[in-house]
Amino acid sequence: MPSLELQSDRDRVLDATDLVALVGEHVALKPKGREHVGLCPFHDDRSPSLTIFHKAGASWYKCFACGATGNAFDFLLNFHKMTFPEALRFLAARAGMELTQRFERQHHEGGIGKQDLIEANRLALKFYRRMLADETEGAVARGVIESRGISPAMAESFQLGYAPDRRDGIEQALARAAAHVRSTGAKGARSGEKSGPPSIETFVAAGVVRDGYSGRSDFLRHRLVFPICDNLGNPIAFGGRKLRDEDEPKYLNSPESPLFYKSKSLYGIHLASQSIIKSKVAIVTEGYTDVIACHQAGFTNVVATLGTALTRDHAKLLQQRCETVILLFDGDAAGMRAADRGVEVFFAEKIDVKVCTLPGGRDPDDLLRTPDGVTAFRAALDSAIDALAYLVRRFQSEYGAKTGVSGKHQSLEALFRKLAELGFGSLPVVRRTLVLASLASITGLAERQLEAAVAAI
């Protein structure tokens, strides 16, 4: 049986947690009588199946489709894959509560857990932030921030930092932190904190330090640092932009870890989530500075992929929060490929998807820094075209460029295969009809012939 103190910690934290607010930070919820309803995040929900109940001082959720049910702890354990001690610490910190020291002694976790990795990333972030603020060390990085038009408020909000140009910056900072703990004594630690900083092996596991043939070295060196956070605002990885022309690549992301998966992470999601839920629209772009520029201009529902194409996990993450996704990519060949991939990912999802191309082939950062950039940016968003219309328009351009019957036939067959792969047959009748009508007007073929050809693939 759990101790009375542990039970007391659990109950106190549970009583202090607003389950609607907690779940509402991850899923768009709507009031329905005395309850709140939304899409269930535990399965591929197409209609609101999750209900949050509150009765006699207790709150719980239940999905009437997949059967998921529980309280605030269960939500964190199942949605974020936290352990119970991690969930208890997180909810206690969220509520501004301290846990009993007995709980901390009983639940000190051996080995390197997710909480240890998060703590290592937090300490690394503090180091990068301190280096950026250093008058000498951070001068070049601050100059880049200023030249990009990033305001001090945005640099603070996105917690930008600087990784100094040396191999052992993190290790030296870690040694100083350990020395400080030894000089002040473990009694100086607050409840819930360990008596010393994480081991250097924890920083290696987090991807902050690299352990190679020539010894350990900082993963990011002489780079402007962009912290990558999870939905809860915990730093899970870092991106670094080069500050020397000869350094390659231009952008470098932390390696994947138990905390960080590129296919499941979106830059800026912790700052954009509430705006996405409120506006019911998510704008997806390609880069760190694009996200920051958009937020600075007042478009706070913007996130970015992290050096990878959009995935089904990204789609699910956004679908839980909004009704419309606008894919905002550069007008060059790489941007078009990214838009094509985004359309494919969202094609059969029950969510409106639009594609936006900015005027002059500019990226958001460049456009928003022009005198009429905000107006032009908003106009471009308003004129974004539906994903299906975008797909048809891309086909029309390719189909029209073919001069012979054989070439046109090959283009049409390629489109049929793509439509079949994307689940065209499972689309609602209205959406299928719109696509077929557009293709019929381009090719001169009857809609029934086109539908039969797709079905035959």
Rosetta blueprint (number, residue, H / E / L):
1 M L
2 P L
3 S L
4 L H
5 E H
6 L H
7 Q H
8 S H
9 D H
10 R H
11 D H
12 R H
13 V H
14 L H
15 D H
16 A H
17 T L
18 D L
19 L H
20 V H
21 A H
22 L H
23 V H
24 G H
25 E L
26 H L
27 V L
28 A L
29 L E
30 K E
31 P E
32 K E
33 G L
34 R L
35 E E
36 H E
37 V E
38 G E
39 L L
40 C L
41 P L
42 F L
43 H L
44 D L
45 D L
46 R L
47 S L
48 P L
49 S L
50 L E
51 T E
52 I E
53 F E
54 H E
55 K E
56 A L
57 G L
58 A E
59 S E
60 W E
61 Y E
62 K E
63 C E
64 F L
65 A L
66 C L
67 G L
68 A L
69 T E
70 G E
71 N L
72 A H
73 F H
74 D H
75 F H
76 L H
77 L H
78 N H
79 F H
80 H L
81 K L
82 M L
83 T L
84 F H
85 P H
86 E H
87 A H
88 L H
89 R H
90 F H
91 L H
92 A H
93 A H
94 R H
95 A L
96 G L
97 M L
98 E L
99 L L
100 T L
101 Q H
102 R H
103 F H
104 E H
105 R H
106 Q H
107 H L
108 H L
109 E L
110 G L
111 G L
112 I L
113 G L
114 K H
115 Q H
116 D H
117 L H
118 I H
119 E H
120 A H
121 N H
122 R H
123 L H
124 A H
125 L H
126 K H
127 F H
128 Y H
129 R H
130 R H
131 M H
132 L H
133 A H
134 D L
135 E L
136 T L
137 E L
138 G L
139 A H
140 V H
141 A H
142 R H
143 G H
144 V H
145 I H
146 E H
147 S H
148 R L
149 G L
150 I L
151 S L
152 P H
153 A H
154 M H
155 A H
156 E H
157 S H
158 F L
159 Q L
160 L L
161 G E
162 Y E
163 A E
164 P L
165 D L
166 R L
167 R L
168 D L
169 G H
170 I H
171 E H
172 Q H
173 A H
174 L H
175 A H
176 R H
177 A H
178 A H
179 A H
180 H H
181 V H
182 R H
183 S H
184 T H
185 G L
186 A H
187 K H
188 G H
189 A L
190 R L
191 S L
192 G L
193 E L
194 K L
195 S L
196 G L
197 P L
198 P L
199 S L
200 I H
201 E H
202 T H
203 F H
204 V H
205 A H
206 A H
207 G L
208 V L
209 V E
210 R E
211 D E
212 G E
213 Y L
214 S L
215 G E
216 R E
217 S E
218 D E
219 F L
220 L L
221 R L
222 H L
223 R E
224 L E
225 V E
226 F E
227 P E
228 I E
229 C E
230 D L
231 N L
232 L L
233 G L
234 N L
235 P E
236 I E
237 A E
238 F E
239 G E
240 G E
241 R E
242 K E
243 L L
244 R L
245 D L
246 E L
247 D L
248 E L
249 P L
250 K L
251 Y E
252 L E
253 N E
254 S L
255 P L
256 E L
257 S L
258 P L
259 L L
260 F L
261 Y L
262 K H
263 S H
264 K H
265 S L
266 L L
267 Y E
268 G L
269 I H
270 H H
271 L H
272 A H
273 S H
274 Q H
275 S H
276 I H
277 I H
278 K H
279 S H
280 K L
281 V E
282 A E
283 I E
284 V E
285 T E
286 E L
287 G L
288 Y H
289 T H
290 D H
291 V H
292 I H
293 A H
294 C H
295 H H
296 Q H
297 A L
298 G L
299 F L
300 T L
301 N L
302 V E
303 V E
304 A E
305 T L
306 L L
307 G L
308 T L
309 A L
310 L L
311 T L
312 R H
313 D H
314 H H
315 A H
316 K H
317 L H
318 L H
319 Q H
320 Q L
321 R L
322 C L
323 E L
324 T E
325 V E
326 I E
327 L E
328 L E
329 F L
330 D L
331 G L
332 D L
333 A H
334 A H
335 G H
336 M H
337 R H
338 A H
339 A H
340 D H
341 R H
342 G H
343 V H
344 E H
345 V H
346 F H
347 F L
348 A L
349 E L
350 K L
351 I L
352 D E
353 V E
354 K E
355 V E
356 C E
357 T L
358 L L
359 P H
360 G H
361 G H
362 R L
363 D L
364 P H
365 D H
366 D H
367 L H
368 L H
369 R L
370 T L
371 P L
372 D L
373 G H
374 V H
375 T H
376 A H
377 F H
378 R H
379 A H
380 A H
381 L H
382 D H
383 S L
384 A L
385 I E
386 D E
387 A H
388 L H
389 A H
390 Y H
391 L H
392 V H
393 R H
394 R H
395 F H
396 Q H
397 S H
398 E H
399 Y H
400 G H
401 A H
402 K L
403 T L
404 G L
405 V H
406 S H
407 G H
408 K H
409 H H
410 Q H
411 S H
412 L H
413 E H
414 A H
415 L H
416 F H
417 R H
418 K H
419 L H
420 A H
421 E H
422 L L
423 G L
424 F H
425 G H
426 S H
427 L L
428 P L
429 V H
430 V H
431 R H
432 R H
433 T H
434 L H
435 V H
436 L H
437 A H
438 S H
439 L H
440 A H
441 S H
442 I H
443 T H
444 G L
445 L L
446 A L
447 E H
448 R H
449 Q H
450 L H
451 E H
452 A H
453 A H
454 V H
455 A H
456 A L
457 I L
